[in-house]
Amino acid sequence: MSTVVREQDLEALVVGVTLLGSGGGGDTGAFGRMLRRRLGAGELLLQDAADVPDVSVSPIGVVGATSVLMEKLPSGNEFETAVHAVSRWTGQAVTGLMSLEAGGLNGLTALIAALDLGLPMVDADLMGRALPRLDQFSWAVAGRSLTPCALSEPSGQVIVVDNVDATGLERAVRSFVAQTGGWAVLALAPTPVQAAIADSVPGSLTRALALGRAHAALAPAATPAVVAAGMGGLLLGSGRVEEVARHLITDGGAAFGRGSVCVVDSSNRSVIRIETENEYLLALVDGDPVVTTPDLLCVLDRRTLQPIAVDTVRTGDEVVVLALPGPTWWRRPDRIDHVAPQAFGLPYPPQLLEAS
């Protein structure tokens, strides 16, 4: 069943994809405003695959350092250039789009591309949330190739990458964006829609919209327990951020930000420690792990209830810390190791919320 997105839904959608970012996925604000301008008074359908059985879908989104997007602005042609490049290389037309990841700004970029190119938008993605690496795309975890694919950057350069595995593609992407301004649009090869969704997370954008609507329905003065219940999550605590520690680690020549956020609960003085990389990855309460990726850890401003990103949380913030169920796609034993804490170098087994 298709979901209709109109102008009045955009605020909820932006909040929803931000929550699916689990503190990461890039700043959704600019792309939310861009989507609002593109959509205007019109509407966009988030299509169920069954409603568009004949389309060939290209998963599309932004890769690289999304933090520099406001320094090196989009030209407006990146999506079209990447789609046309991968179409030429494969000899197959792209007749539909889906998101690379539903969390963060990539929950919105494919929608903008669908409006710009006049293509149907399939409601599925390759992560169900935000994750930092290309080998964490569901297609890669399922053993499917991510190539051929095309990369397009704001100055007009475009490359096609083929015949490499996910690790090789990651290296190619890093090299390309390092030389061209920090980010690029990635378009994967057009794939028949039923094959495309066979190893993807369905309904992810509809879930984002539902989360955003649940968030919008909360009263500003809602207690932390009511906030968690209203969003279908687990309250870990509410209080003041007492410490934020950040440092860089290197892996294969690439540098990543790693850190910890410590919150002291104002009601029972328990200490909540959240381990972070690009996203919030692991929460411990008084030293005991309670929730880990692939479930979603969310830090909300206590006054506004707006999500706070990993790179903007600060000492002194008054926050609500809660956990939301992550995508069920990742819960299988042959999949979860790719996104559990140990995949990020954290020596903890996955600790998941009860499946609903």
NORZIPE-V449873 format. One record per residue. N is the residue number from 1. RES is the residue in one letter. PSI is psi in whole degrees, 0 to 359 (NA if undefined). D_CENTER is the distance of its C-alpha to the mean C-alpha in Angstrom with 2 decimals. Layout:
BEGIN
<<N RES PSI D_CENTER> <N RES PSI D_CENTER>>
END
This chain:
BEGIN
<<1 M 132 22.85> <2 S 151 21.20> <3 T 131 19.56> <4 V 130 20.82> <5 V 124 18.87> <6 R 176 21.33> <7 E 319 21.56> <8 Q 349 22.09> <9 D 349 18.80> <10 L 322 16.62> <11 E 317 16.72> <12 A 321 15.59> <13 L 318 12.75> <14 V 315 11.53> <15 V 319 12.00> <16 G 314 10.36> <17 V 332 6.88> <18 T 318 7.65> <19 L 320 8.79> <20 L 344 5.99> <21 G 344 4.48> <22 S 45 7.86> <23 G 356 9.32> <24 G 202 7.06> <25 G 0 4.73> <26 G 164 8.11> <27 D 119 10.60> <28 T 349 10.07> <29 G 310 13.86> <30 A 317 15.23> <31 F 333 13.28> <32 G 317 14.06> <33 R 322 17.65> <34 M 316 17.62> <35 L 321 16.55> <36 R 317 19.30> <37 R 319 21.81> <38 R 319 21.09> <39 L 319 21.29> <40 G 229 24.26> <41 A 8 26.33> <42 G 199 25.12> <43 E 158 22.72> <44 L 134 19.98> <45 L 128 19.94> <46 L 104 17.00> <47 Q 135 19.19> <48 D 143 19.82> <49 A 327 20.65> <50 A 338 24.17> <51 D 347 24.74> <52 V 64 24.25> <53 P 344 25.87> <54 D 3 27.07> <55 V 154 24.11> <56 S 118 22.77> <57 V 136 19.01> <58 S 116 17.14> <59 P 135 13.39> <60 I 150 12.46> <61 G 184 10.13> <62 V 137 10.53> <63 V 159 11.10> <64 G 204 13.04> <65 A 92 13.53> <66 T 343 11.63> <67 S 341 14.00> <68 V 6 16.88> <69 L 326 15.86> <70 M 351 18.37> <71 E 320 20.96> <72 K 94 20.76> <73 L 152 20.15> <74 P 147 19.27> <75 S 339 22.51> <76 G 350 21.31> <77 N 358 22.28> <78 E 317 19.48> <79 F 311 17.99> <80 E 317 21.54> <81 T 315 22.71> <82 A 318 20.09> <83 V 315 20.67> <84 H 324 24.41> <85 A 314 24.47> <86 V 331 22.89> <87 S 315 25.15> <88 R 317 28.18> <89 W 319 27.56> <90 T 343 27.18> <91 G 18 29.72> <92 Q 136 27.57> <93 A 140 26.42> <94 V 118 22.84> <95 T 8 23.45> <96 G 163 20.02> <97 L 157 16.32> <98 M 166 13.06> <99 S 145 9.40> <100 L 316 8.31> <101 E 143 4.78> <102 A 343 4.66> <103 G 141 2.22> <104 G 202 4.21> <105 L 335 6.83> <106 N 349 6.02> <107 G 346 6.34> <108 L 331 9.66> <109 T 319 10.84> <110 A 330 11.99> <111 L 318 13.76> <112 I 317 15.58> <113 A 319 16.52> <114 A 320 17.84> <115 L 317 19.94> <116 D 320 21.19> <117 L 354 22.19> <118 G 36 23.38> <119 L 150 21.58> <120 P 148 20.50> <121 M 116 16.86> <122 V 133 16.21> <123 D 78 14.07> <124 A 163 12.20> <125 D 182 9.44> <126 L 13 9.55> <127 M 323 7.23> <128 G 359 7.16> <129 R 196 4.35> <130 A 136 2.67> <131 L 155 6.13> <132 P 341 8.51> <133 R 151 10.99> <134 L 331 12.03> <135 D 356 14.25> <136 Q 7 11.47> <137 F 140 10.92> <138 S 326 12.82> <139 W 315 15.45> <140 A 317 16.29> <141 V 327 16.56> <142 A 1 18.80> <143 G 12 20.93> <144 R 150 20.26> <145 S 144 20.46> <146 L 356 17.76> <147 T 154 20.71> <148 P 155 22.26> <149 C 166 19.61> <150 A 146 20.01> <151 L 133 18.78> <152 S 134 19.87> <153 E 166 20.04> <154 P 332 21.44> <155 S 354 25.00> <156 G 350 25.35> <157 Q 143 25.20> <158 V 138 23.79> <159 I 153 23.93> <160 V 135 23.68> <161 V 133 22.90> <162 D 158 24.56> <163 N 38 26.01> <164 V 157 23.81> <165 D 183 21.70> <166 A 324 18.07> <167 T 317 19.47> <168 G 323 21.63> <169 L 320 18.95> <170 E 316 16.96> <171 R 318 20.28> <172 A 319 20.95> <173 V 314 17.72> <174 R 317 18.37> <175 S 316 21.96> <176 F 310 21.39> <177 V 333 19.09> <178 A 331 21.34> <179 Q 350 24.24> <180 T 15 22.87> <181 G 0 21.25> <182 G 341 18.01> <183 W 163 15.56> <184 A 165 15.89> <185 V 133 14.76> <186 L 127 14.47> <187 A 122 15.99> <188 L 168 16.80> <189 A 144 20.21> <190 P 133 21.24> <191 T 134 21.48> <192 P 138 23.38> <193 V 321 21.14> <194 Q 325 22.42> <195 A 324 21.84> <196 A 320 18.32> <197 I 352 17.30> <198 A 327 19.51> <199 D 46 16.92> <200 S 177 13.70> <201 V 107 12.09> <202 P 153 14.09> <203 G 17 13.85> <204 S 323 10.15> <205 L 327 10.54> <206 T 322 13.88> <207 R 318 12.60> <208 A 317 10.42> <209 L 318 13.73> <210 A 318 15.77> <211 L 316 14.01> <212 G 322 14.52> <213 R 320 18.08> <214 A 321 18.82> <215 H 317 17.82> <216 A 333 20.04> <217 A 351 22.86> <218 L 138 23.20> <219 A 143 26.28> <220 P 329 25.94> <221 A 14 28.43> <222 A 141 26.84> <223 T 157 27.38> <224 P 321 24.55> <225 A 320 25.63> <226 V 321 25.48> <227 V 311 22.00> <228 A 316 20.73> <229 A 319 22.86> <230 G 335 21.90> <231 M 5 18.20> <232 G 32 19.12> <233 G 186 18.28> <234 L 125 20.37> <235 L 125 21.75> <236 L 335 22.02> <237 G 172 23.98> <238 S 130 24.56> <239 G 205 26.27> <240 R 137 26.40> <241 V 115 24.34> <242 E 335 27.23> <243 E 140 25.76> <244 V 119 22.82> <245 A 131 23.37> <246 R 144 21.55> <247 H 166 22.60> <248 L 141 21.77> <249 I 155 21.95> <250 T 146 22.58> <251 D 110 21.85> <252 G 31 23.56> <253 G 349 24.09> <254 A 144 20.51> <255 A 137 20.01> <256 F 145 17.22> <257 G 131 17.26> <258 R 148 18.01> <259 G 180 19.25> <260 S 144 20.38> <261 V 126 20.53> <262 C 126 23.62> <263 V 132 24.24> <264 V 119 27.69> <265 D 129 27.86> <266 S 344 30.45> <267 S 320 31.96> <268 N 4 32.71> <269 R 16 32.05> <270 S 155 29.75> <271 V 122 27.50> <272 I 119 23.77> <273 R 127 22.32> <274 I 122 18.61> <275 E 136 17.84> <276 T 153 15.01> <277 E 245 13.70> <278 N 335 10.57> <279 E 170 9.43> <280 Y 124 12.05> <281 L 327 13.31> <282 L 134 16.69> <283 A 131 18.99> <284 L 138 22.75> <285 V 117 25.35> <286 D 40 28.71> <287 G 351 27.75> <288 D 128 26.73> <289 P 133 23.22> <290 V 327 22.07> <291 V 138 18.35> <292 T 163 16.10> <293 T 143 12.82> <294 P 2 11.67> <295 D 163 12.55> <296 L 124 10.72> <297 L 129 12.70> <298 C 132 12.98> <299 V 118 15.54> <300 L 143 17.10> <301 D 128 19.94> <302 R 328 23.04> <303 R 314 24.69> <304 T 344 22.10> <305 L 15 19.56> <306 Q 142 16.77> <307 P 141 13.73> <308 I 128 14.48> <309 A 159 12.19> <310 V 317 13.24> <311 D 0 15.07> <312 T 352 16.86> <313 V 139 18.20> <314 R 153 21.94> <315 T 135 25.08> <316 G 345 26.77> <317 D 138 23.82> <318 E 121 24.64> <319 V 161 21.64> <320 V 130 20.78> <321 V 122 18.82> <322 L 164 17.61> <323 A 140 15.72> <324 L 149 14.19> <325 P 135 14.42> <326 G 180 11.61> <327 P 134 11.62> <328 T 339 15.25> <329 W 327 14.72> <330 W 356 14.35> <331 R 349 17.51> <332 R 144 20.03> <333 P 329 21.97> <334 D 0 21.52> <335 R 325 17.72> <336 I 332 16.94> <337 D 337 18.48> <338 H 342 15.76> <339 V 1 13.21> <340 A 170 15.89> <341 P 324 17.07> <342 Q 338 19.59> <343 A 346 17.08> <344 F 13 16.47> <345 G 16 20.21> <346 L 125 20.55> <347 P 58 23.63> <348 Y 141 22.61> <349 P 162 22.24> <350 P 138 19.42> <351 Q 103 20.30> <352 L 152 18.72> <353 L 157 19.43> <354 E 134 21.88> <355 A 134 20.55> <356 S NA 21.35>>
END
